[in-house]
Amino acid sequence: MTARTRVLLLHYTSPSVLGGVEQVMAAHARGLLDAGARVTIVAGRGRAVPPGVRLVRIPEVSSTHPAVLRDLRALAAGRVTAEHARLVARLVRAIAPHVAAADRVVVHNVLTMHKSLALAEAIAALARPKPGQVVAWTHDIAWLDPRYAAERHAGDPWDLVARRIPGVRYVAVSEERARQLARLFRVPRRGIGVVPNGIDIPARLGLSAAGARLAERLRLLEADPLLLLPARLTRRKRIEVAIDALAALRSTHPSAALVVTGSPGPHNVANREYARELARRARRTRGVHLLHDLGVRASDRVMADLYALADAVVLPSESEGFGIPMLEAGAHGVPVVCSDLPTLRAVAGASATYVDTAADGRAFAAAVARRLRSDPVARLRRRAKQHAWPRVLPAAIRAMLG
């Protein structure tokens, strides 16, 4: 496939309609556009989104078109009417030019759902002349859903969505769906691809535009785990311990990263030299981001974004007067690993993980690892980040263009 590959995405509705399948289509469309492909969406209802995508509306592609609903009622009662054949023919005529103009046709759910068997039949007919052109992106499988049992009947067109269509490549959104398809089609599991869905982490976390840009610049969505140290650069904060902890943590978590947000404390000139020492140390350790050294001043809004992105807040200080970051972490639901100081215990009680004030980087890293393993919310946050679209999209693009 070349960079100007023409990709057609087809579903009952376009991504402007609220729904999980439509959200996935929108992300795929953006990923394809970024890869240089030309993207067309064929749908029965909806608007053209995202920008740059061409939308072709064919009303009878919609699962709620009156002709489709009449056909669905007849088929549910076990009757194949003359109108069904006419509907299939109209759909073939309407869709065929767009299929002919495409290098790849990615059909979402239509070939495993019964919501428009006429549309499934039309796609099957158009797929036969060009093996490998059509990809059936499988979210749901109606044949296995007991709620639809009364609407299933033997023979065509009902079992069209229960058998593998010749020339069509199938991709499932989960391992379970792939196993179900393999059993239904009576084919080896290895013949069905799996590409999980993703989520738009910046949108779901409500990141500001500046926070999203910083996350993209520093590749924070790819960090696993992401540690946050919100502190000025003063020696009593023991920031070098956090850097050493990250170095130790990366031996088992190679994508781990640390963001240190503060600038040198303004009331002691020695802090400037400390900042230079930290910058030298950071340059020897992959994954360390000293915002001061990068010329980034984190506003309150960006600080909120960093808390929202973080997997843990780390505070290896040798002394603290209060511990505001403990409360900020709590407000964001982020675990805290910190020095065992009376002031910090007074703020967080038993809710933080405490480390001896003389602990070195390795001990601090071990405490972070233990907390992230034992905290179910922290584990789920990390799993969610593993499904961020920047991580998931490359596999989806390969599956569509391969």
N, C-alpha and C positions, 0 to 999 in steps of 0.2 A: 504494500500500500504506500502511495506517495503522500506527501504533506497536503496535497489538494484533494485527498480522497473525498468523494461525495457520499455522505451518510444520511440515510433516511430513518428517522425514528417514528414509529407508528403506535398509537394507542387510541382508545375511545375518546380521550380528552387530552388537551394540551396542558403543559405545566402551569398555566395560569389558574387552573381548577385545583382547589385544595384537595390533596390526597398524597399518600405515601408514594405510590408509583409515579405520580406527576413530579414530586420533589426529586426523585431519583433521576427521572428523565431530564429535568432542568440541570442537575449537576453534570450528568453525562454530556449534555449539549454544550455546557460551558467548557468542560474538559476537552471535548472534540474541537471546539473553536480555538482554544488555546494551542491545541496540537496542529492547527493549520487546516483542519478539515472544513469542508462546506457542509452545513447541516440544514436539513429540511425536516420539519415535523408535519406529519399527516395526522389529523385528528378530526373528530366530528364536532367538537365544541371547544371553546377557549380562545385565548389571545396568543399572539406571538411573543413568547418569552423563552429564554433570555434574549437580550439585544444581540443582533447579529444572526439570529436564526430565522429562516424563512418558514412561514406557516402556510400550509395548504389545508383549508377546511373542506371536508367532504361530509355533508350532514349525515349521510347514512352510515358513516363510520361510528357515529355515536351509539352507545348502547341504549340510549333513551329515545332514539328516533322512533316516531310512530310505526314505521314499517318494520323496524327491528323488534319493537315490543309486540306487534301482532304476530310476527314470526316466532318469537320466543314463547308466546302463549300456545301457539299451535304445536310447536315442537315439544313443549312440556307435556302436552296431552297425547303425544305420540304420533302426531300427524305432520307429514311433509307435504306442504301445499305447493301449488303452482307458483304462488307468490314468492315462496322461498327461492325457487330456481331463478325467478326474475330478479330478485334482490341480489343473489350471488352474481348474476351476469352484470348488473349495474355496478356493483362494487368492483368487479374485475376491470370493467371499462374505465372507471374513474381512477383507480389506483395504478393500473398498468403503466401509464406514461411516467409516473414518478418512480416506480420500481425500475423501469428501464433506464432512467437517467441516473440511478444510484449505483455506487460500487458495493455498498453494504446496506442492508435493510434490517434494522433492529426492531423487532415486534415485541412490545411489552404486554405480557399476560394473555394476549388474544388466543394463542394456540394451545393454552391449557385451561381456558375458562369458557363457559357456555353462554356468556352474556350476549354474544352475537355469533352463532354458529355459521351464519352466512358469511361474516367477515373472515372467520377462521378458514372456511372453505375457499374463499377467494384468495387468501394469502397462500394456502397450500397449493392452489393451482398455479399461482404466479411464481412460486418457489421451485417448481419442478424443472423448468428449463435451465436454471442457473444454479446448480448445486453449490452450496457453501455461501451463497450471497445473503441468505436470510438467517438471522440469529434470533431464536426465540428466547427472550429474557424472561425467566419464569419466577414470578413472585408467589403465585397461588395456583393450586391444582383443584379445580372444581370436582373432578371425578372422584377424589378421595374425601370430599366433604360430605358427611352424612346429611347435612341440611338440604343438599340438592339431590338426594337419592331418588325422590319421586319424579324428578325431571329427567332422569337418565333412562335411555332406552337402547336396545341393541341395534347395531348397524349404523350406517351413515344417515345423517351427518353427526349423530350424537357421539359416537366413539372416535370421531376425528380428534377430539381433545384428549383422548386416552391412548393414543398410539403415536409413535414417532413418525413425523412427516418426512418422507424421503428428501434428501438434499438440504434439510434444515439443521443448523447447529443449535444445540440447546445449552443455555447457561442458566444456572440456578443461583438464587441470592443467598443460599445457605447450604451447608452440608446435608442437613435433614431434607431439604427440598430436593437436592440432587439424588439422595438415596431413594426418596419416594418416586421420583421420575424414573429412575433405573428399574425399580420394582414394577412400576406401572407399564413401562415400555418393554420390560423383559430384555434389558440390555445391560452390559457391564457398566458399573458405576463410573469407571475411568473415562467413559465416552461422554460424560456430561461435565461441563466446566462449572466452577463455583467462583463467583465474585460477590463478596458481601456488599450490602448497602453501606452508605456512609452518612454522616451528619455534618452540617455546617456549624462547626464549633464556635467561630466568632459570632455568628448570628444567634446561636442558642444562648451564649453567655452574654449577649448584648454588648460586645466590645465596641468601643469608640473607633472611629476611623484611624486615629493615631495609634491606638492600642493594636488594632488589627495589622497596621503597617509594620509596627515594631515586631509583632509576633511573626510576621512573614519574613522580615529582614533577618531576624535571629533564629528562624526556624523553630520557634518554641512549640508549635503543635507537634513537632516530631520528637520533642524531648520526652524521655521516659526513664525516670521521673523528672519533673521540672521542680527544682528547689528554688525558693525565694528567700533572700536575706534583705529585708527592708531596714537598712541602718546606715548611718553616716560612717565615713571611713575614719574611724579612730581606733587606736590600738586596743582599748578595752573591749571592743566588739569581737576581737579575735577572728577577723574575717579570713585570715590565712588558714585557720582550722577548717572553715567551710570549704575553701578551695582544695585543701588536702583531702577532705572528706569526699568531695566530688571525684577527685582522682582515684580514690580507693573504690568508690561506688561504681565507677565506669569499668572496673575489671569484671563485674557481673552484670552491669546495666550499661552497655556501651553507648546508649543514646541519652544518658543522663545529662542534665544541664543545670547550671546555677546562674541566677540573675541577682546581682548585688545592685541595689537601686541608688544608694546615697552618694553624695559628694564628700570631700574632706571636711571634717568639722571646722567651723570658721574661727574658733577661738584659740587654736593652738597651731603655731606655724609648723610644728613637727608633723602634723597630720599630712602636710603636702608630701613629705618624704615617705610617710607610710603609704600614701596613695601610689607613689611611684614604685615602692616595693611590691605592692599588691599587683600592679599592672605587669611587672616583670614576672611575677609568680603565675599570674593568669595566662600569660602568653605561653607558658610551658605546659598548661593543662587545657586540653580540649574541652569545649563545652562551657567555659566560664565566660560570663558576660558582665563586665563592670560597666555600668551605664555611664559613669563619669568618664572613664577612659574612652568610651565610644562617642563622647560628646552629646549624650542624651540626657536631658533633664526630664524626669518623669513627673508630669503633673498629677494632681490628685485623681483625675479621671483615668490616666494611664496606670497609676498605682492600683486603682480598683480593678482594672483589666488584668494586671499581673497577678493579683490575688485570685481572681477568677480562673486564671490559667494554671496556677501553681498546684502541684501535688502535695507539697509540704513546705511549711515555713521553718527555716532553721535559724537559731539564735545561739551561737556558741560563746556569748559574752562572758567576761570574767566578773562584771558587775553591771547592775541596772538599777535605776531609781524607781521605775514603775514597770514598763513593758507594754506600751500601747500596741505594738504589732501583735501581741497575743490576742488582744480583743479584736483587732482588725481581722486576724486569721479566723477567729471564732465567728465573726459576722459573715464571713464567706464560707464557713464550713470546711476550712482547710486544716489538716493535722499540723501540730507544732512539735518540733524536736528542739529542745533548748537546754542550756546549762541549768544545773540544779541550784537555783538561787532563791532565797526566801521571797524576794520581791516577785519573781515570776510564779512561784507556787501560790502566792497570795492572789494572783490574778487568775490563774488557770486551774488551780486545785489539782485534782487527779486526771484532768482531761488532756494534759500534755504528756509527752515522753521526755523524761529528764535524764541528763548525762552529767557526769562529774565535771566540775568546772576546770579540772586539769586534763580532761580527755583530749587525746590527739585526734587527728583526722580519721584514722581507721576506726577508732571507737565510736566517733560520731557517725561515720558511715554505717556501721553495724546497727546503731540505734535507729537511723533513718530506715534502713532496710527492714528491720523488725516491725517498725510502726506501719510501714506501707503494706507489709504482708498481713498484719493482724487486723487492720482497719477495713471493714467491708466497704464502707463508702469510698475510701481512698482507692481500693481495688477497682471499684466500678468506674470511678472517674478516669483512671488510667485506661481501662478497657474502652471507655467512650472515646478517649483521645486516639486510641489505635484505629478507630473507625472514622477519624476526621477525613474529609474528602481528599486532601492532598496525599494521604497515605493510600486511600482506596482507589482513587481514579486511575493511576497508571495501569493497574491490572484490568480495570474496566475498558480502558482505551485499547489495550492489547487484545482483549477478548472481542471487541467490536471490529477492530481493523485487521486482526490476524487472519 
